[in-house]
Amino acid sequence: MGTKTADETGATTGAEATTDEEKVSVTKSADDATEAGTESAGDARAEGTDAALDAEDAEHDADLAEDPAGAEGPSGVGLGAAAVVSAVLGLVSLTGGWIGTVAAARETLIGQLQTSSNASVATQVKEVYGDAWQTTALWAGGFALVALITGVVVIARPAFGAPGRVQAPWIKSVAWAGVALGVIGLLLAVLKYSDALLGLPSTG
Protein backbone atom coordinates (compact mmCIF):
# COMPACT_ATOMS: atom_id res chain seq x y z
CA MET A 1 0.00 0.00 0.00
CA GLY A 2 1.40 3.33 -0.83
CA THR A 3 4.40 1.89 -2.66
CA LYS A 4 5.18 3.58 -5.93
CA THR A 5 6.03 1.50 -8.87
CA ALA A 6 9.09 2.01 -11.02
CA ASP A 7 6.96 3.37 -13.84
CA GLU A 8 5.39 5.99 -11.59
CA THR A 9 8.78 7.00 -10.23
CA GLY A 10 10.23 7.30 -13.70
CA ALA A 11 7.26 9.34 -14.87
CA THR A 12 7.62 11.71 -11.91
CA THR A 13 11.35 12.08 -12.48
CA GLY A 14 10.77 12.68 -16.18
CA ALA A 15 8.16 15.33 -15.45
CA GLU A 16 10.47 17.08 -13.01
CA ALA A 17 13.34 16.94 -15.53
CA THR A 18 11.09 18.37 -18.20
CA THR A 19 10.04 21.18 -15.88
CA ASP A 20 13.69 21.97 -15.07
CA GLU A 21 14.57 22.03 -18.74
CA GLU A 22 11.69 24.40 -19.44
CA LYS A 23 12.87 26.67 -16.60
CA VAL A 24 16.41 26.69 -17.97
CA SER A 25 15.07 27.37 -21.45
CA VAL A 26 12.94 30.28 -20.21
CA THR A 27 15.91 31.65 -18.24
CA LYS A 28 18.17 31.46 -21.30
CA SER A 29 15.51 33.12 -23.42
CA ALA A 30 15.20 35.95 -20.88
CA ASP A 31 18.99 36.35 -20.76
CA ASP A 32 19.18 36.39 -24.55
CA ALA A 33 16.42 38.99 -24.71
CA THR A 34 18.22 41.15 -22.12
CA GLU A 35 21.51 40.91 -24.03
CA ALA A 36 19.73 41.72 -27.28
CA GLY A 37 18.06 44.73 -25.65
CA THR A 38 21.39 45.91 -24.24
CA GLU A 39 23.08 45.57 -27.62
CA SER A 40 20.19 47.40 -29.31
CA ALA A 41 20.40 50.23 -26.78
CA GLY A 42 24.18 50.44 -27.28
CA ASP A 43 23.75 50.51 -31.04
CA ALA A 44 21.10 53.23 -30.71
CA ARG A 45 23.39 55.34 -28.51
CA ALA A 46 26.26 54.88 -30.96
CA GLU A 47 24.06 55.85 -33.86
CA GLY A 48 22.84 58.90 -31.91
CA THR A 49 26.45 59.95 -31.20
CA ASP A 50 27.42 59.52 -34.84
CA ALA A 51 24.40 61.58 -35.91
CA ALA A 52 25.34 64.37 -33.48
CA LEU A 53 28.91 64.41 -34.77
CA ASP A 54 27.66 64.51 -38.35
CA ALA A 55 25.37 67.43 -37.46
CA GLU A 56 28.29 69.33 -35.87
CA ASP A 57 30.45 68.73 -38.96
CA ALA A 58 27.66 69.94 -41.22
CA GLU A 59 27.19 73.07 -39.10
CA HIS A 60 30.93 73.76 -39.18
CA ASP A 61 31.00 73.37 -42.96
CA ALA A 62 28.04 75.74 -43.25
CA ASP A 63 29.82 78.32 -41.11
CA LEU A 64 32.92 78.08 -43.28
CA ALA A 65 30.80 78.46 -46.40
CA GLU A 66 29.16 81.59 -45.00
CA ASP A 67 32.47 83.07 -43.77
CA PRO A 68 35.31 81.94 -46.05
CA ALA A 69 37.70 84.40 -44.39
CA GLY A 70 37.50 82.41 -41.18
CA ALA A 71 38.45 79.13 -42.86
CA GLU A 72 42.16 79.69 -42.40
CA GLY A 73 44.49 82.02 -40.61
CA PRO A 74 43.53 85.09 -38.58
CA SER A 75 40.10 86.61 -38.84
CA GLY A 76 41.34 89.83 -40.47
CA VAL A 77 41.12 91.99 -37.35
CA GLY A 78 44.37 93.75 -38.24
CA LEU A 79 43.20 94.62 -41.74
CA GLY A 80 39.87 95.85 -40.38
CA ALA A 81 41.60 98.11 -37.88
CA ALA A 82 43.93 99.46 -40.58
CA ALA A 83 40.94 100.19 -42.84
CA VAL A 84 39.23 102.15 -40.05
CA VAL A 85 42.45 104.08 -39.35
CA SER A 86 42.72 104.93 -43.04
CA ALA A 87 39.18 106.33 -43.12
CA VAL A 88 39.67 108.31 -39.90
CA LEU A 89 42.95 109.83 -41.11
CA GLY A 90 41.29 110.77 -44.38
CA LEU A 91 38.53 112.51 -42.45
CA VAL A 92 41.09 114.32 -40.27
CA SER A 93 42.88 115.59 -43.37
CA LEU A 94 39.64 117.31 -44.43
CA THR A 95 38.49 118.65 -41.06
CA GLY A 96 41.88 119.37 -39.49
CA GLY A 97 43.43 117.96 -36.36
CA TRP A 98 44.79 119.46 -33.17
CA ILE A 99 48.36 118.94 -34.40
CA GLY A 100 47.71 121.04 -37.49
CA THR A 101 45.95 123.69 -35.40
CA VAL A 102 48.83 123.93 -32.92
CA ALA A 103 51.39 124.01 -35.74
CA ALA A 104 49.49 126.83 -37.49
CA ALA A 105 49.21 128.85 -34.26
CA ARG A 106 52.92 128.37 -33.64
CA GLU A 107 53.74 129.57 -37.15
CA THR A 108 51.54 132.64 -36.60
CA LEU A 109 53.41 133.46 -33.38
CA ILE A 110 56.76 133.05 -35.09
CA GLY A 111 55.62 135.36 -37.89
CA GLN A 112 54.55 138.03 -35.40
CA LEU A 113 57.85 137.84 -33.55
CA GLN A 114 60.02 137.94 -36.65
CA THR A 115 58.13 140.62 -38.57
CA SER A 116 59.01 144.19 -37.73
CA SER A 117 56.31 146.73 -37.15
CA ASN A 118 57.45 148.84 -40.09
CA ALA A 119 57.27 145.94 -42.59
CA SER A 120 54.93 146.24 -45.51
CA VAL A 121 51.39 144.96 -45.27
CA ALA A 122 52.08 142.27 -47.83
CA THR A 123 55.03 140.99 -45.78
CA GLN A 124 53.07 141.01 -42.54
CA VAL A 125 50.16 139.14 -44.14
CA LYS A 126 52.55 136.61 -45.65
CA GLU A 127 54.50 135.99 -42.43
CA VAL A 128 51.60 136.05 -40.00
CA TYR A 129 48.83 134.36 -42.00
CA GLY A 130 50.23 132.89 -45.20
CA ASP A 131 52.84 130.67 -43.52
CA ALA A 132 50.31 129.48 -40.93
CA TRP A 133 47.82 128.50 -43.62
CA GLN A 134 50.50 126.67 -45.54
CA THR A 135 51.50 124.82 -42.38
CA THR A 136 47.90 123.74 -41.89
CA ALA A 137 47.76 122.54 -45.50
CA LEU A 138 51.06 120.69 -45.03
CA TRP A 139 49.82 118.76 -42.02
CA ALA A 140 46.51 118.02 -43.73
CA GLY A 141 48.40 116.71 -46.74
CA GLY A 142 50.49 114.48 -44.46
CA PHE A 143 47.37 112.95 -42.88
CA ALA A 144 45.83 112.49 -46.33
CA LEU A 145 48.96 110.77 -47.66
CA VAL A 146 49.11 108.36 -44.72
CA ALA A 147 45.39 107.59 -45.14
CA LEU A 148 45.88 106.94 -48.85
CA ILE A 149 48.87 104.63 -48.35
CA THR A 150 47.16 102.71 -45.52
CA GLY A 151 44.00 102.20 -47.56
CA VAL A 152 45.94 100.97 -50.58
CA VAL A 153 47.90 98.50 -48.43
CA VAL A 154 44.68 97.10 -46.93
CA ILE A 155 43.11 96.67 -50.36
CA ALA A 156 46.21 95.05 -51.87
CA ARG A 157 47.06 92.85 -48.88
CA PRO A 158 44.92 89.80 -49.84
CA ALA A 159 46.86 89.48 -53.11
CA PHE A 160 50.01 88.73 -51.08
CA GLY A 161 48.36 86.59 -48.40
CA ALA A 162 47.01 83.06 -48.34
CA PRO A 163 45.63 82.02 -51.75
CA GLY A 164 41.87 81.65 -51.84
CA ARG A 165 41.30 83.75 -48.75
CA VAL A 166 38.42 86.19 -49.23
CA GLN A 167 38.57 89.63 -47.62
CA ALA A 168 35.52 90.71 -45.65
CA PRO A 169 33.41 93.14 -47.74
CA TRP A 170 33.19 95.75 -44.97
CA ILE A 171 36.99 95.91 -44.69
CA LYS A 172 37.32 96.59 -48.40
CA SER A 173 34.55 99.20 -48.30
CA VAL A 174 36.09 101.10 -45.38
CA ALA A 175 39.53 100.92 -46.99
CA TRP A 176 38.15 102.37 -50.24
CA ALA A 177 36.53 105.15 -48.23
CA GLY A 178 39.91 105.90 -46.66
CA VAL A 179 41.54 105.98 -50.08
CA ALA A 180 38.88 108.32 -51.46
CA LEU A 181 39.14 110.67 -48.49
CA GLY A 182 42.92 110.57 -48.72
CA VAL A 183 42.92 111.52 -52.39
CA ILE A 184 40.48 114.38 -51.80
CA GLY A 185 42.41 115.63 -48.76
CA LEU A 186 45.74 115.43 -50.58
CA LEU A 187 44.37 117.33 -53.57
CA LEU A 188 42.92 120.09 -51.39
CA ALA A 189 46.15 120.35 -49.39
CA VAL A 190 48.22 120.80 -52.54
CA LEU A 191 45.82 123.44 -53.87
CA LYS A 192 45.89 125.35 -50.58
CA TYR A 193 49.65 125.10 -50.13
CA SER A 194 50.19 126.49 -53.63
CA ASP A 195 47.62 129.27 -53.02
CA ALA A 196 45.55 127.98 -55.94
CA LEU A 197 42.68 127.55 -53.49
CA LEU A 198 41.83 130.21 -50.90
CA GLY A 199 45.03 132.11 -51.56
CA LEU A 200 46.20 135.21 -49.69
CA PRO A 201 44.12 138.33 -50.34
CA SER A 202 45.64 141.05 -52.44
CA THR A 203 47.16 143.92 -50.46
CA GLY A 204 47.54 146.27 -53.44
Phi, psi and omega in degrees: 000132178078002180271129181276143178278169180295324181294319180295319180295317178295322180295318179296315180297320178295321179294318179295320179296320179296319179297318179297319179297321179295321178297316179297319180297317179296319180297316178297319179298318179295317179297316179298319180296320179296315179297319179297319178296320179296315178298320179296318179296319178297318178297320180296317178296319179296318178295322177296319178296315178299319179296320179295318178297319178297321179294320178296317178298319180295320179295320178296317178297322178294320178296319179294325179292323179285329182231079182299332182295335181272002182291332183207146174071191180296168183274003178085022180296319180298316179294322178297317179296319179296323178295318178295318178299319179300314180295320181293317179296322176297321178292321178296324180296336179270324184265341183091148178238171183294331178294315178296322179295315179295319180296320178294318179296322178295319179294323176297317179295318178297318179298321179293323181287326185268350181263126180285157183291338180264012178288159181293160181298320180298320179293316180297317179297318181295314184286321186275319186251315185300314181294323179294319179293322178293325176296318177299316179296324180295316179293321178298319178296325177295315176299317181296321180293318178296319178298319181295314181295317180297316179297319179295319179297317180297319181291322184274348185301317181301333180292339181250008180261209181292131179295138179086354179280130183261131179281141180300136183302322183292327178296315180295321180295314180295322178296318177295324176297318177298320178296315180298314179295324178295318178297314180297314180297320179293320179296314179296321179296318179295317180296321180287320181296326180272005181064015175286336179235126180053053181286175180295141179292153179288137180255005180284000000 
